Amino acid sequence: MNNLNFHSKVHATILILLFIGFHTGCGSVNSNDEADNSNDEIVNPANADGLAEVLIMPTGTEQRDDNPPAPTGTSDSPIASNAIDQVTSSNGSTAPINFEFDNLSGYLAGFYLQVEGASSYFDIPFIGNSVSGGDLQIPLGIPSNVGEGEFCVNFCIYDSENRVSNVVTTCVDVLRLGTGALQLSLSWDNTSDLDLHVTDPSGTTINYIYPSSSTGGELDRDDVDGFGPENIFWTDDAPDGTYVVEVDHYSGESPTNFIVTITGPNQSRSFNGSATSENRVQVASFTKSGSTLSF
């Protein structure tokens, strides 16, 4: 499977560190390489099996045939509930699947997730400090070759004694946004207003105020009410040189956790971070040389 970390926070908003190197202080990021799933063939989100084959899942995920284990249904089984049942995302972006859990009597061991209608499911391990309840997020990476449409995922949690929670569902509305030689996408985990800023080799910063550059870069979506995505792209070519990627916390809940996905020729990379109120975070700096991106 491709690599993309996920994170957790307890009800008191104390953040749990799931992976070494992932910190949630202002300006900290954790980067992960991913395979580039972009190609000429567009995957229809309504094609459940086709979509399940290309989704980018968290580190350590195993894809298995058939359906996941059924809920245990006992009084000591963990309980899951939806934080939000509908999110908007896009090709080349990461959909934040947020939910809550409670009544955990053992250790939290992992998650089962299945694209609704698919003949396989994902077993996603939980790596981190276990608590009896809290807020969780599974970042669901959507490759740049996924088309416009909607799909739903059914998911649950299981503990160290293999007790399985009830099943909850989140549906993802996939927009078809600009992609090509270079694509940068921002998504986040609450209803704050975050903004994506990209400074290209010409020195021009593309953002909601200046949505295009003479080099061909363009912002084609500015989201103001939460979760994203925001998207900046170059269609046919992007100039060689250094790019600086920043996220600005314009307004809303603080801190806000975010994921920036950068996709270039034959490669994709994600960066996790956190931004505080009215603060701008430098997420990444990379150099493009032909078809190579060096971070």
N, C-alpha and C positions, 0 to 999 in steps of 0.2 A: 504494500500500500504506500501511498505518498505521505509525506510528513507534514503535519500541521498540528501544533499543540492546542490543548484546550485548557481552560482555567476554571476555578471555582471560587465562590465567595460565600461566607456564612451570612445568616440573617443580619448580624450586627455590622455587616459590610467589612469585616476583617477578611483580608484576602488570603487564601491558601495558596502556597507555592507548590505547583504540581511538578515542575521540571526544574532541575538545576540550571540557573542562569536566567530564569524568568522572574523578573522583579516587577513590582507594580508601582514603584515610585515614579514621579514625574520624569519623563524623558528616557526611562529605561525601556529597552526593547529586547526581544528574543527572535532571532531569524532562523528560518528553516528552509532548506532547499526542497524543491518539489520537481517531479517530472512534469514536462510540458505536455499537456494532453490536447493542445490545439492542433487541428489539421483541417483539411478541406471538407470533411464530412460533418455536417451539423447534426447534433444529437437532439431529438425531440424530447422535451421533458415528460411528455405523455408516454414515452417508451420506457417503462419502469426498469426492465432488465438492462436496456442500453444505458440508461442514466446511472444505474448502480455500478456499472463497469467503469465509469469515468470519474465519479465523484472523488474528491480528495478528502481523505479521512485522517483522524489524528494518529500520531505515532503509535505503532504496535497493534493497530487494528487488524483483525482477521475477517475475511469475507467467507461465509459459509453457505452452502446450499440449504434449501428448505426454509422453514419458518423458525423464528426464535422460540425458546422455551416459553410456555404459557405462564401467566401470573400464578403465584403460589396460592394466594387467596386466604392466607391465615392471618390471625390477629397480630402476629409478630412480623408480618411482611412489611417491607418499606413501602412508603406512599409517595407517588409522584404527582405533580400538578403543573399545569401549563402556566408559564409567565405571560406568554402571548401566543395566540394560535395562528397568526398570519404574519409573515415577514416578506419584505420586498428585497430582492437581490438581483444579480445580473450575471451574465457570462463574465468570466475572469474575476469574479468577486468571491467573497466568503460570507455565507449566510449564518448569522448568529442564532443558534437554536437554544433559547433560554427556557429553563424550567426550575421548579423547586422540588425538594424532597424532604421527607420527615419520617419519623418512627423507625429509624435505623438502629437495630439492636446489635448487629454485628458490624464488621468493617465494610465500608463501601468498596466493592470489588470492580464494578464496571457497568457498562451500558449495553443494551441490545438496541440496534436501530435498523429499521427496514424501510426502504422506499415502498410506499403503498403500491401493491400489485406486483412487486418483484418476487422472483423465485429464490432469492438469496437474502441474507441479512448480514449485518456487521456486528462483531463482538469487539467492543472498544474498552480496553483496560483503563481503570482509574489509577493514576499514579500521583500520590500525594498523601497528605495527612487527612485521615477520615474523621468526620464529625457526625453527630446524630441527625443533623438536618441543615439545610441551607439552600443557596441559589447556585445553579450550575449552568454552564454553557458548553455546547458542543459546536465548534466552528466547522461548518460544512462547506468545503471548497468546491466551487462550481467552475469547471474549466472554460476557457474562452470559446470552445467549439460547441457549447450548449445553446440551443435556440430559445426563443421566447415561448413562454407558456407557464403552466403551474404544475407542481408536483407536491405530494404530501409525504411526510415521514412519520412512522409510528415508532415510539421508543419507550424504554423503561429502564430501571436500574436493578441491579442484583447485588446482594451482599456476600460476605465471605462464606456464608452457610448455604449459598445458592438459592436464597429466598428471592423471588422475583416480584417486583412491584406491579401495580396496575399499568396499563398502557395509555400513553398520552400522544396526541397528534399535533404536529405543526405543519402548516402548508406554506410553501414558498412560491411566490410570484416572481418568475424570472423575466427580467427585462433584457432585451437584446441591445447592448450598448456598444460604443465604438471600441474596436480592437484592431490589431494589425502588427506593425513593426515594434510597437512598444505600448503597453497598457499598464496603468496604475489605478488601483481601486481601493477605496476606504470603506470599511463598515465598522459599526460599534454596537455596544450592548445595552443602550437605553435610549430615552427620547430626547437626549441633549442634541444640540446643533454643533457638530464638528465639521471642520472644513479641511479639504485636501489642498496643499500648496506644493507645486513642483517647479523648481527653478531649472531651466534647461541650459545647455552649453552657451547659448547666446547671452545669458544673464537675465532673461525674461522669466518672471514668476507667473505661472498660470494658476488662477484661483477663481473664486466666484466674482471677484471684481474685474479681473482681466482674464476672460475665459479662453483666450487663444494667443498663440505666439506666431511670429513670422516664420518659425521653423516648421510649422504644421501641427504643433500640439494644440489640443482642444479639450476643454472641459465640457462634457455633454450632459452631466447631471449634477445638480447641487441639491442635496437633501437637507431640509431645515428642521425636521421633526423626528429624527431618530432612526437609528439602525443603518442608514445608508441605503444603497451604495452611492458614493461619489466616484466619478470616473474621468480620468485624463488619458488621452491616447494619441498616438501618431499612426496614421493609416498605412502609408506606403513606405515611408522612410523616416527615420529619426536621426538627427545629427550625431556624429561622434563627439565625445567629450564627457564632461562631468555633469551629473544630475544630482540635485539635492531635494529630498522628499521630506515634507513637514506636515504635521497635523496641528491645527489650531482649535482650541476649545472655545468656541464663540459664546455659548450660553448653555445653561441647563445644569443637570446633576453633576457633581464633582466628587471624586474623580470618575472618569469614564474610560473604560477599557476599549481598545480598538485593535483592528487587524488591517494592515496594508498589504495588498498582494501586488507584486510587480512581475509582469510577464513579458518576456522578450523572445527572440528566436530560439527555439528548442530548450527553453528553460523558464522556470517560474520560481519565485521566492516569496515567502510571507514573513512579515514582521509584526510581532505583538507588542503592545505598549499601553501606556496609560497617560491621560492628559488631565490636568486640573483646570479649574475655572479661569478663563481669560488668559490662558498660557499656551504658547506654541512649542511643540516638541519636534526636534529633528529626529526623524525616524531612520533614514538611511541616506547614504551618499554612494553613488556608483558611477563607474565609467563605462561608456559604451564605445567599443571599437569594432566596427563592422557588425558581425552577428554575435559578438561576445559581450556579456555584461560582467564587469568585475566589481564586487562589492567590498 
